[in-house]
Amino acid sequence: MSRTIPVRQAAVRPGLGRRYPAALRVALLTVRLIRRGVGWLVPVVAFFVAVEVFSYEQTYPDAASRQKLAAMSDDPAVRMLQGIPHAVDTAGGFVAWDAGWMLAAITGVWALLAAGRLLRGEEESGRAELVLAGPIRPSRVVLVQVIVLAGAVLAAGASAAGTLALMGAGGKGSVVFGLGLAGFAATFAGVAAVLAQLLQVRRRVTAASAAVFGVFFLLRMAANSADSRGWLRWFTPFGWLDDLQPYHDPDWSALTVLLAVPAVLASSAIVLRSRRDTADALINEPDRARARMRGLGSPLAFARRGTRGMLAGWLLGIAGYAFVAGALIVTAVDLMAEDPNYQRVLGTIGWDAADVAEGFAGVMGILIGLLIALYACWRIGAARAEEAAGRLDHVLARPVGRGRWLGGHVVLTLASALLLGLAAATAMWAGAAATGAGVGFAEMLGANLNPLPVAVLATGLAVLVFGIRPRLTVPVSAAAVVVAYLVEMIGPALDWPDLILDVSPFHHLASVPAEPFEPVAAAVMVAVGVLFTAAGHLLFERRDLTGD
């Protein structure tokens, strides 16, 4: 049974309403609501960029290795995954090509989630009505919120640009890249802002925004698969970023589109907000619908039903990535066969030169493991969302214990991680078979199931943070997973001490199938994950429920 939640009365400062204009008060409130997200987004972007520059300088130290990189990067399968290469023989061009799409995904997903929370979540919770009780119009509130979001994504873009410029990538190209990254994120914030006016439930706004994101990414893959389909890039923000070419010959039309489209979307959201009532939506759902009782028989069944759409999105995205990775095996084999020095360089980051195909599969399997671990963090975050929305109060009012409820989310997270690993193995094998790579399904299964102990550890960490500071469940656990992966990727190449490398769980993974599975390391990671999960359960049992 849930505990009584103590309510603390905030100190009221007399004259606050008269001292600050209503728009400024809304802006300060919006900053307060997103400050934690911005607080981790900006340094993560800067750190990611710095790691990419260091990795480039160590992995491609001379002109010969950079020419080989340019040859590999123009392969159709590589272009589908990474984008169109421009000036990859420079540090800035390499970062824009190798990390640009990942940075865009990180900032874009954050922006659409933040926009959905501000423009629909606040109305769904009823807090927007308190804001509108003041002398301010709803459309003005939306205007202030999108301006604050624009400032947040500009800060993320500035952190990338500043890091690149300080590391010698060039000032002009860095500024163009930073603006393009900010415009990309602002575009998806604008998409979520418009959908928040059309749909009535925040969960559906998030799902629809994520679906748009996925469609745009698939469209970009199709556009990059052949030069004859390059015109498709003008129909996806990923394509605008690919065509930007910040360190080669900047395409100012692509930058103009990246900056203009968010402004158009934001303006549309403001106009649409003026045409509906608070807590209403422009797409009205029927007041009555047939009851759907399937999936409501237990907390576990309800949790599965509530997140199956997002699980499907993760599954399709990871499977698509794994398929392209499998198709790249032949390219990697040809490249390493032509250059012994390149074999030595890539050997420092885990590739087995004796069996390039299986070594490449092992490295890509670990990368898939990173994505599955991030899914695990998000999945425990769904438990936090259920608590923040107040739905958990109704569940615990019934004969359902806290341990049973949270345990259901943990079981569902681990089962979903296994499903994602199996889907990735099947897709990677299919991609390899389509190109004649000669790597069997058993080897692909080992490569993609090998990093699942990291997902167990990430689940435990997320549960532990959920028990201590529930609002930081996803930011802290996801940031820890990303940092651990980056430490393993660049640490060996930079000769970092074992004391630092051993902190990363990815460092203890073998490159299966090129290397034998490490059962001891896997058992330790699983054990630590179980301990973290148990500690998180105990802490959750002893704390009060908290809202959003």
Secondary structure, 3 states (H helix, E strand, C coil): CCCCCCCCCCCCCCCHHHHCCHHHHHHHHHHHHHHHHHHHHHHHHHHHHHHHHHHHHHHCCCHHHHHHHHHHHCCHHHHHHHCCCCCCCCHHHHHHHHCHHHHHHHHHHHHHHHHHHHHHHHHHHCHHHHHHCCCCCHHHHHHHHHHHHHHHHHHHHHHHHHHHHHCCCCHHHHHHHHHHHHHHHHHHHHHHHHHHHHCCCHHHHHHHHHHHHHHHHHHHHHHHCCHHHHHHHHHCHHHHHHCCCCCCCCCHHHHHHHHHHHHHHHHHHHHHHCCCCCCCCCCCCCCCCCCCCCCCCCHHHHHHHHHHHHHHHHHHHHHHHHHHHHHCHHHHHHHHHHCHHHHHHHHCCCCCCCCHHHHHHHHHHHHHHHHHHHHHHHHHHHHHHHHHCCHHHHHHCCCCCHHHHHHHHHHHHHHHHHHHHHHHHHHHHHHHHHCCCCCCHHHHHHHHHCCHHHHHHHHHHHHHHHHHCHHHHHHHHHHHHHHHHHHHHHCCCCCCCHHHHCCCHHHHCCCCCCCCCCHHHHHHHHHHHHHHHHHHHHHHHHCCCCCC
